[in-house]
């Protein structure tokens, strides 16, 4: 039986690591997984977990691949012994949060290079062969930060918004070639990603004005609460990837959690963006004061703004 060849970027931890394990240990033994790492010295946890889960021989290999380096991408592609990739999973990513004006050019460039340019390089490398073979699946790790602007995440959101446009454009074009593109839209997930997020700040935060520092402190407290109370385990998210991979006619977007959907719907319901901006401000900065129609400062309640509760379950999408 020919196995489905899957190449996954960003496998040192989190979603990439757990997806590689899930596919390599699948009872069907129908997957050959190439788990890739920017730094192969970080592959130890994957192999340790693979041994404990009893992955079948030959179901898992590791490769060095830095999505920022076109030569590295080409070298990894050349080491795929089957000569083709059936499923490409673009999962490598980098975060950045903090006051926008304090980010260094280096930190901004790094996030854009990994999240956007790196994904573009991966697709440009693997798409031609998929087109020739008239078959392929592309799964891209999306984010609620690609569907809606989040305070203190402007650069990260910019990179993820760009990924949405990239994938949606390709999803329109590629079906005649037998290729399907799917975004797996993730909310908060319990991985090392949040711990690795570059704040690009350090002592520079002291340079921010007092009001911005106060808002950033509120944001951080909210973020800690969300991750403590509503974050998903990566194993749960990998099942969404598997559903997209196995779907006969895959959708463009899959949501790892229905908790994201109220804000998605709110953005669509009011194209002006006013309702979303007011709701997100209220959610993140609960002690904010909203301007009334007479330009005086008035307290705004959740009911007045129609604020969705991120932690509350929603009805299943139709």
N, C-alpha and C positions, 0 to 999 in steps of 0.2 A: 504494500500500500504506500502510495506517495504521500508524504507528510506535507502539511501546510507550513511553508517557511515564513517565519515571523522575525523581523528585526525591530528591536526596541531601543530607543535612545534614553539615556538618563536612568540607569538601573542601579545606581549605588545605594539607593534607599527609596522609601515611599512607594508611590504607585508603580514606577518602573520595575522595582525589585519584586513587588508582589504580583504584578502581571506576568513577569517572566516565570516566576515559580508556578503560578496558577496554570499557565499553558504547558510548561514542561512536565508538570505532574498530572496533567489531565488524564483521567482513566481511559480515554479513547486512544491515547498515545498517537494522536494524529498531528501533533505539532513539533516542528523543529525550531527552537528558539535561539536567536542570536541576541544576547543581552550585551549592550554596549556601555562603555564607561569612558569618560574623559580621562580618568586616571585609573589604570588597572590595579593600582595598589588598594583601591576601595572595593574590590570584588569579593573579598573574604566573606562578608555576611551572606551574600547570595549563595555561594558554594556551601557554606555551613547549613543554611536553610534547605538547600537542594538535597543534601545528604540526609537530613532529618526527615524530609518528606518522601524520600525514596524515588526521586525522579529517575525515569528509565534511562539506560545508557544511550548516549548519543542524542538525547532530547534537548540538551542545553550546551551552548558554547558561549564564551565571552570574547569580545573584541574591543580594542581601543578605538574610540571614535570621539573626536571633538567636533561638535557641529559648527564651531566657528572657523574651522580649518578645512578648506576644500580638499587639500591633499589627504588629510586624515579620513575624510568621508570616502574618498575614492579608494584608499587603501583598505578600509573596512569592507567596502562593497566587493573588492577583488577577493577577499578571504571567505566569502560565502561560497562554500564548496558546491552547492547545488546550482550555482550560476544564475540564480534569480531569487527575488523576494516576492512572496505572495501578499504578505501583509506588512506594511510599514507603519510603525507606531512612533509618532513624533511626540516624545514626552519630556525631553530635556527642557528645563526652564530655570529662570532666575527671577527673584523678586527684589523689589526696592520700595521701601516706604520711608516716610518722613516729610517734613516741609519741603515742598517742591523747589523753592529757591535756594536751598542749601545743598542740593545734590551736585556732586562734582561731575564734570563732563565725562570723566573716566567711568564713573558708576552708571551714568545714563547710557553711555555707549555700550557698556558690557551687557546691560539688560536687553537693549535693542538687538545687539549682535546675537545673543543666545536665543531669545524668544522669537524674533522675527527673521533676521538674516539666516540664522542657523536652520530654521524650518524651511526657508526658501531653498537653501543649499541642499538639504536632504531631498526635497521634492524634485528639484532639478536633476539630481543625480539618479534617482530611482524611477521617475516617471517614464523616461523614454523606453526602458525595457518593458514596463507594464503596458505601454501603448503597443509595442511590437507584439507582445503576447496576448493583447486584448483581454487582459484580466488583471485585477489587483484591488486591494483594499488599502485605504489610508485612514488611519485613526489618529486624531490629533487631540492632545490633552488641552481642553479649553478651560475657561474659568468664568465665574460670575463677573470677574473683573474685565472680561471681554464683552460682556453684555450690558454693563452699566458702570458708570463712573463711580469710583470709591474714593473718599477723601484720604489724603496722604498716600495715595497709590497712583498718582497721575501718570508716571512713566510706565509702571507695570501695566496699568490699564491701556495706555496708548499702544503698547506692544501687543496686548491681547486683543484689543479692538482690531488691529491690523490683521491678526491671524484670522479673525472672523471674516473679514472681507476677502482675504486670500482663499480661505477654504470654501466660502460660499461661491466665489467666482469659479473655482475649479469644479465644484459640485455641479454647476450648470453645464460645464464643458465636457466633462470626462465620461459620463455614462455611455455614449456611443462607442467608446473604447473598452467597455466592460469594466470600468474603474469607478469605484464609489468612495467618496470622501465623507467621513463622519467626525464631528466634534463631540467629545465627551465633556460636557460642561460641569465642572466641579465647583462645589462650595467649599467650606472649610473641611479639610481632611487631616487626620492626625498623622502627620509625617514629619520628617526632619526639615522639610522645606521651610516651614515657618521659622524654625530656629536658624536657618541659613540665610534668611532674607537680609539683604544688605540694607542697612539703614543709611549708610553713607554719611553718618552724622558725627558720632563721637562727641567731642567737646564742642563741635560746631553748632549743636542745638542751642547753646547759650547765646548764639548770635541772632536767633530768631526773636521776634518781638514777643512780649509777654502774652498777648492774646493767642497767638499761634501756638506757643508752648502749652498754654492751658487747653486749647482744643486738641492738640496732639496727645496730651495726657488723658483726656476723655476718650479719645479714639483708642488708645492702648488699653484702657480699662474695659471698653466695650469688646475689643478683640479678644482679650483674655477670657471674658465671660462667654463669648460665642464658642471659642474653642473648647472651653471647659464643659459647656452644656449641650452643644449641638453638632460638634465636629463628627464626621464619619470615620470609620476605620478603613484603611486602604483596601482590605479584603472585600468590603462591600462595594467599593468603587470598581474594582477589577471585574466584578460580575457584570457591570454595565458595559465595560469594554468587550467582554465576551459576547454579550447579547448583540452588540453592534457588529462584531466580527462574524457571527453566525447568521445574522438576518439575511434572508433571501434578497430582499430589496431594502437595504439599510437607509435609515433617515439621515438627514444632514446633521441634526442635533439630537443628542441624548443627554438627559439631565441626571446626574448622580443622586440628586435629592430633589424632591418636590418643594422643599423649603425655599428654593431659589425662585420659584415661579411667580409668587405674588408681585415681586418687583419687576419681573420681565413683563407681566401683564400690565402693570401700571405704566410702564414706559410706552407700551403700544397703545394703551387707552387714551393717553394724552400726548399726542405728537409734539406739543410745544415743549415738553420736558418739565414744565412747572410743577406738576404733581409729583413727579419722581424726585426732583431736587428737594422739594419741601419735605417729602416723606423720609428721604435718606438723611437729611440734616436732622430731622427730629429723632430718628432712630439712633444715629451716632452721637448726637450732642443733645441729650435729653433735657438739659437745662437751658437750651437756646431760647431766645426770644424772637418771635416772628413779627415782622412789620405789618401793621394793620393798614387798611386802605387810606387812613388819614396820616400815614407815615409816622405815627406814634408807635412806641414799642409795646406790644401786647403779648401775653402768654398764649402759646398755641398748644392745645391738647391733641393727643393722638387721634381722638375721634374727629376733631375739626379737619385734620390733615388727611384722614383716611390712611393712616400709616399701617402697612402690613407688619405683622410680627414675624421677624425672621425665624424665631424659634418655634412658631406654631405650625402644625401640619396643615397641608392644603389638600383640596380635592385632587384626585388623579387627573392628569391632563386628558382631554378628549381627543 
